[in-house]
Amino acid sequence: MKIDKDLINRLITESFGDLFRGDYNGLEKIFFPSITNQGPLNQIAKKWFLINGYVGFFEHAGFFKNQDGSSLTLRSKYREAGEKYKSLYFDLLKKQVEIIYVD
């Protein structure tokens, strides 16, 4: 089975919840971050807007260390979601996932 970004994003959404994706880029900008999800696997986050797409909120969970989704760093508060992702990934792709948790 081909490991692609869409597959990894489905696993992220199933593990972390609605609106979470693993291909966000641009979260490092403080004012008016232009975060997009058109690039490669990068930051795992949730993005949502309140008013006509202008007031954005971001919840950052961690980031991928490679492009096949098997190595990532997560904030400790996402340990349960990380373990679910690890299990789903292994069940589907038969490959171990390495997760480093940080505060």
Backbone as a printed PyTorch tensor [residue, N CA C, xyz], in Angstrom:
tensor([[[  0.8330,  -1.1800,   0.0000],
         [  0.0000,   0.0000,   0.0000],
         [  0.8820,   1.2490,   0.0000]],

        [[  0.5380,   2.1830,  -0.8650],
         [  1.2970,   3.4280,  -0.9580],
         [  0.9810,   4.3160,   0.2460]],

        [[  2.0240,   4.8350,   0.8670],
         [  1.8430,   5.7610,   1.9770],
         [  1.8340,   7.1630,   1.4010]],

        [[  0.6860,   7.8060,   1.4670],
         [  0.6010,   9.1650,   0.9500],
         [  0.0300,  10.0930,   2.0140]],

        [[  0.1090,  11.3670,   1.7350],
         [ -0.3150,  12.4010,   2.6670],
         [ -1.7880,  12.2550,   3.0470]],

        [[ -2.6410,  11.9300,   2.0880],
         [ -4.0710,  11.8010,   2.3740],
         [ -4.3520,  10.6620,   3.3510]],

        [[ -3.6530,   9.5630,   3.1920],
         [ -3.8090,   8.4360,   4.1100],
         [ -3.3800,   8.8410,   5.5150]],

        [[ -2.2270,   9.4750,   5.6410],
         [ -1.7310,   9.9060,   6.9520],
         [ -2.6870,  10.9120,   7.5760]],

        [[ -3.2180,  11.8280,   6.7910],
         [ -4.1730,  12.8000,   7.3230],
         [ -5.4550,  12.1360,   7.8190]],

        [[ -5.9040,  11.1000,   7.1540],
         [ -7.0830,  10.3580,   7.6360],
         [ -6.7890,   9.7300,   8.9980]],

        [[ -5.5920,   9.1610,   9.1630],
         [ -5.2150,   8.5760,  10.4510],
         [ -5.1000,   9.6570,  11.5270]],

        [[ -4.5590,  10.8130,  11.1800],
         [ -4.4450,  11.9200,  12.1340],
         [ -5.8380,  12.3680,  12.5840]],

        [[ -6.7330,  12.5660,  11.6400],
         [ -8.0900,  13.0040,  11.9880],
         [ -8.7930,  11.9760,  12.8640]],

        [[ -8.6380,  10.7080,  12.5360],
         [ -9.2690,   9.6570,  13.3290],
         [ -8.6790,   9.5780,  14.7390]],

        [[ -7.4030,   9.8670,  14.8770],
         [ -6.7330,   9.7700,  16.1770],
         [ -6.8850,  11.0250,  17.0300]],

        [[ -6.7350,  12.1900,  16.4080],
         [ -6.6980,  13.4500,  17.1490],
         [ -8.0450,  14.1600,  17.1710]],

        [[ -8.8860,  13.9200,  16.1810],
         [-10.1980,  14.5620,  16.1410],
         [-10.3920,  15.3900,  14.8870]],

        [[-11.6310,  15.8330,  14.7140],
         [-11.9880,  16.6400,  13.5510],
         [-11.1080,  17.8830,  13.4520]],

        [[-10.8330,  18.2750,  12.2350],
         [-10.0560,  19.4570,  11.8620],
         [ -8.5530,  19.3130,  12.0720]],

        [[ -8.0830,  18.2100,  12.6660],
         [ -6.6430,  17.9890,  12.7770],
         [ -6.1190,  17.4330,  11.4620]],

        [[ -4.9570,  17.9330,  11.0530],
         [ -4.2540,  17.4470,   9.8670],
         [ -2.7740,  17.4200,  10.1780]],

        [[ -2.0160,  16.7560,   9.3340],
         [ -0.5810,  16.6500,   9.5580],
         [  0.2660,  17.3610,   8.5280]],

        [[ -0.3470,  18.1860,   7.7010],
         [  0.4120,  18.8390,   6.6310],
         [  0.3270,  20.3630,   6.6940]],

        [[  0.1650,  20.8940,   7.8920],
         [  0.1390,  22.3470,   8.0250],
         [  1.5490,  22.9070,   7.9810]],

        [[  1.6820,  24.0590,   7.3780],
         [  2.9440,  24.7770,   7.2750],
         [  2.6690,  26.2370,   7.5920]],

        [[  3.5920,  26.8980,   8.2490],
         [  3.4490,  28.3290,   8.5060],
         [  3.0180,  28.6840,   9.9080]],

        [[  2.9120,  27.7200,  10.8200],
         [  2.4750,  28.0270,  12.1790],
         [  3.4960,  28.8360,  12.9590]],

        [[  4.7200,  28.9170,  12.4750],
         [  5.7510,  29.6370,  13.2080],
         [  5.5780,  31.1500,  13.1140]],

        [[  4.7370,  31.6370,  12.2150],
         [  4.4970,  33.0750,  12.0880],
         [  3.5710,  33.5220,  13.2150]],

        [[  3.9160,  34.6140,  13.8660],
         [  3.1360,  35.0660,  15.0170],
         [  1.9290,  35.8810,  14.5910]],

        [[  2.1240,  36.8680,  13.7270],
         [  1.0240,  37.7100,  13.3020],
         [  0.5290,  37.2640,  11.9310]],

        [[ -0.7610,  37.0260,  11.8470],
         [ -1.4000,  36.6080,  10.6080],
         [ -0.7040,  35.4140,   9.9680]],

        [[ -0.6280,  34.3150,  10.6850],
         [  0.0220,  33.1500,  10.0790],
         [ -0.7320,  32.6970,   8.8440]],

        [[ -0.0100,  32.4860,   7.7910],
         [ -0.6500,  32.0150,   6.5540],
         [ -0.4700,  30.5070,   6.4960]],

        [[ -1.1320,  29.8080,   7.3940],
         [ -0.9220,  28.3830,   7.4470],
         [ -1.6970,  27.7240,   6.3160]],

        [[ -1.0270,  26.8350,   5.6580],
         [ -1.6340,  26.1420,   4.5300],
         [ -1.4820,  24.6440,   4.7380]],

        [[ -2.2500,  23.8960,   4.0130],
         [ -2.1160,  22.4470,   4.0560],
         [ -1.8920,  21.9280,   2.6430]],

        [[ -1.0700,  22.6140,   1.8980],
         [ -0.8020,  22.2100,   0.5310],
         [  0.5890,  21.6100,   0.3530]],

        [[  1.3570,  21.5610,   1.4110],
         [  2.7130,  21.0550,   1.3030],
         [  2.8360,  19.6250,   1.8050]],

        [[  4.0650,  19.2170,   2.0950],
         [  4.3120,  17.8580,   2.5990],
         [  3.9080,  17.7400,   4.0680]],

        [[  3.9840,  16.5280,   4.6100],
         [  3.7290,  16.3390,   6.0290],
         [  4.6730,  17.2310,   6.8100]],

        [[  4.1390,  17.9120,   7.8110],
         [  4.9500,  18.8360,   8.5830],
         [  4.3670,  18.9440,   9.9780]],

        [[  3.5550,  19.9600,  10.2400],
         [  3.0250,  20.2000,  11.5670],
         [  1.6360,  19.6040,  11.7300]],

        [[  1.4230,  18.9870,  12.8950],
         [  0.1330,  18.3930,  13.2250],
         [ -0.6300,  19.4210,  14.0360]],

        [[ -1.7560,  19.8700,  13.4950],
         [ -2.4970,  20.9450,  14.1490],
         [ -3.9580,  20.9100,  13.7450]],

        [[ -4.7230,  21.7030,  14.4750],
         [ -6.1350,  21.9170,  14.1530],
         [ -6.2890,  23.4020,  13.8670]],

        [[ -7.0310,  23.7310,  12.8250],
         [ -7.2610,  25.1190,  12.4350],
         [ -8.7570,  25.3090,  12.2640]],

        [[ -9.2800,  26.3760,  12.8310],
         [-10.6730,  26.7040,  12.5950],
         [-10.8610,  28.2140,  12.6600]],

        [[-11.9480,  28.7000,  12.0680],
         [-12.2270,  30.1250,  11.9770],
         [-13.5910,  30.4280,  12.5700]],

        [[-13.7210,  31.6270,  13.1440],
         [-14.9850,  32.0400,  13.7500],
         [-15.8400,  32.9120,  12.8480]],

        [[-15.2320,  33.9180,  12.2140],
         [-16.0250,  34.8970,  11.4820],
         [-15.5630,  34.9640,  10.0340]],

        [[-16.3490,  34.4400,   9.1390],
         [-16.0880,  34.5440,   7.7050],
         [-14.6490,  34.2300,   7.3020]],

        [[-14.0000,  33.3440,   8.0090],
         [-12.6470,  32.9560,   7.6510],
         [-11.5720,  33.9380,   8.0620]],

        [[-11.9110,  34.9620,   8.8620],
         [-10.9270,  35.9800,   9.2070],
         [-10.2980,  35.8150,  10.5910]],

        [[-11.0150,  35.2540,  11.5260],
         [-10.4640,  35.0800,  12.8630],
         [-10.0870,  33.6190,  13.0240]],

        [[ -8.7950,  33.3410,  12.9850],
         [ -8.3370,  31.9660,  13.0060],
         [ -7.7780,  31.5460,  14.3470]],

        [[ -7.9820,  30.2970,  14.6680],
         [ -7.4290,  29.7100,  15.8760],
         [ -6.6810,  28.4400,  15.5000]],

        [[ -5.5970,  28.1850,  16.1970],
         [ -4.7560,  27.0420,  15.8840],
         [ -4.4460,  26.2860,  17.1670]],

        [[ -4.5030,  24.9930,  17.0880],
         [ -4.1070,  24.1380,  18.2010],
         [ -3.0050,  23.2240,  17.6850]],

        [[ -1.8010,  23.4350,  18.1600],
         [ -0.6360,  22.7130,  17.6650],
         [ -0.3790,  21.4890,  18.5270]],

        [[ -0.3300,  20.3030,  17.9100],
         [ -0.1090,  19.0500,  18.6460],
         [  1.3240,  18.5510,  18.5200]],

        [[  1.9840,  18.8140,  17.3950],
         [  3.3410,  18.3070,  17.1870],
         [  3.7460,  18.4110,  15.7380]],

        [[  4.7280,  17.5780,  15.3580],
         [  5.1910,  17.6200,  13.9680],
         [  5.7770,  16.2680,  13.5560]],

        [[  5.7600,  16.0450,  12.2560],
         [  6.3490,  14.8350,  11.6810],
         [  7.8400,  15.0300,  11.4830]],

        [[  8.5960,  13.9430,  11.6550],
         [ 10.0310,  13.9760,  11.4360],
         [ 10.4130,  13.3300,  10.1040]],

        [[  9.4400,  12.7110,   9.4270],
         [  9.6980,  12.1190,   8.1120],
         [  8.4170,  12.1590,   7.2820]],

        [[  8.5060,  11.7480,   6.0320],
         [  7.3670,  11.8620,   5.1280],
         [  6.5100,  10.6040,   5.0260]],

        [[  6.8700,   9.5300,   5.7230],
         [  5.9790,   8.3610,   5.6890],
         [  5.0970,   8.2850,   6.9320]],

        [[  5.2200,   9.2860,   7.8230],
         [  4.3540,   9.3620,   8.9910],
         [  4.7230,   8.4410,  10.1350]],

        [[  5.8990,   7.8200,  10.0880],
         [  6.2610,   6.8350,  11.1060],
         [  7.1150,   7.4050,  12.2370]],

        [[  7.4420,   8.6770,  12.1870],
         [  8.2540,   9.2850,  13.2370],
         [  7.7290,  10.6980,  13.4940]],

        [[  7.3560,  10.9710,  14.7510],
         [  6.8090,  12.2630,  15.0750],
         [  7.1330,  12.6760,  16.5070]],

        [[  7.0210,  13.9590,  16.7500],
         [  7.1730,  14.5330,  18.0780],
         [  5.8450,  15.1810,  18.4360]],

        [[  5.3320,  14.8590,  19.6410],
         [  4.0410,  15.3780,  20.0720],
         [  4.1540,  16.0210,  21.4420]],

        [[  3.2870,  16.9960,  21.6860],
         [  3.1540,  17.5450,  23.0260],
         [  2.5610,  16.4540,  23.9170]],

        [[  2.9850,  16.4150,  25.1670],
         [  2.5790,  15.3470,  26.0910],
         [  1.0770,  15.2330,  26.2640]],

        [[  0.3590,  16.3360,  26.1650],
         [ -1.0950,  16.2810,  26.3600],
         [ -1.8040,  15.4790,  25.2550]],

        [[ -1.0900,  15.1520,  24.1790],
         [ -1.6610,  14.3680,  23.0820],
         [ -1.2030,  12.9090,  23.1090]],

        [[ -0.7740,  12.4360,  24.2650],
         [ -0.2810,  11.0580,  24.3840],
         [ -1.3480,  10.0330,  23.9710]],

        [[ -2.5760,  10.2080,  24.4310],
         [ -3.6360,   9.2520,  24.0900],
         [ -3.8850,   9.2240,  22.5760]],

        [[ -3.9480,  10.3860,  21.9580],
         [ -4.1350,  10.4560,  20.5030],
         [ -2.9390,   9.8540,  19.7810]],

        [[ -1.7400,  10.0950,  20.2990],
         [ -0.5320,   9.5340,  19.6960],
         [ -0.5240,   8.0170,  19.7320]],

        [[ -0.9410,   7.4530,  20.8410],
         [ -0.9930,   5.9960,  20.9500],
         [ -2.0540,   5.4070,  20.0170]],

        [[ -3.1610,   6.1110,  19.8610],
         [ -4.1880,   5.6500,  18.9170],
         [ -3.6450,   5.6950,  17.4860]],

        [[ -2.9510,   6.7890,  17.1350],
         [ -2.3390,   6.9170,  15.8100],
         [ -1.3490,   5.7830,  15.5750]],

        [[ -0.5220,   5.5200,  16.5710],
         [  0.4840,   4.4550,  16.4670],
         [ -0.1770,   3.1120,  16.1860]],

        [[ -1.2600,   2.8240,  16.8800],
         [ -1.9780,   1.5590,  16.6960],
         [ -2.6340,   1.4770,  15.3120]],

        [[ -3.3110,   2.5450,  14.9000],
         [ -3.9570,   2.5590,  13.5760],
         [ -2.9250,   2.4140,  12.4570]],

        [[ -1.8200,   3.1210,  12.5890],
         [ -0.7610,   3.0890,  11.5850],
         [ -0.2110,   1.6650,  11.4580]],

        [[  0.0740,   1.0330,  12.6060],
         [  0.6160,  -0.3210,  12.5680],
         [ -0.4030,  -1.3060,  11.9890]],

        [[ -1.6610,  -1.2040,  12.4050],
         [ -2.7020,  -2.1020,  11.8900],
         [ -2.8350,  -2.0010,  10.3780]],

        [[ -2.7250,  -0.8120,   9.8480],
         [ -2.9150,  -0.5900,   8.4170],
         [ -1.6500,  -0.8620,   7.5990]],

        [[ -0.5000,  -0.4110,   8.1030],
         [  0.7280,  -0.4390,   7.3020],
         [  1.7780,  -1.4390,   7.7890]],

        [[  1.5380,  -2.0550,   8.9460],
         [  2.4610,  -3.0610,   9.5110],
         [  3.8590,  -2.4950,   9.7280]],

        [[  3.9200,  -1.2580,  10.1680],
         [  5.1920,  -0.5990,  10.4440],
         [  5.0880,   0.1150,  11.7930]],

        [[  6.1510,   0.0120,  12.6030],
         [  6.1740,   0.6540,  13.9110],
         [  6.2840,   2.1800,  13.7640]],

        [[  5.7070,   2.8800,  14.7380],
         [  5.7710,   4.3340,  14.7810],
         [  6.6060,   4.7510,  15.9900]],

        [[  7.5180,   5.6930,  15.7900],
         [  8.3090,   6.2520,  16.8700],
         [  7.7320,   7.6180,  17.2310]],

        [[  7.3640,   7.7720,  18.5220],
         [  6.8240,   9.0460,  18.9890],
         [  7.6540,   9.5330,  20.1670]],

        [[  8.0710,  10.7760,  20.1010],
         [  8.7370,  11.4270,  21.2150],
         [  7.7470,  12.4390,  21.7890]],

        [[  7.5090,  12.3380,  23.0960],
         [  6.5900,  13.2690,  23.7610],
         [  7.3870,  14.3390,  24.4940]],

        [[  6.9630,  15.5820,  24.3570],
         [  7.6210,  16.7270,  24.9950],
         [  6.5680,  17.5810,  25.7000]],

        [[  7.0260,  18.3520,  26.6630],
         [  6.0970,  19.2840,  27.3520],
         [  6.0960,  20.6230,  26.6940]]])
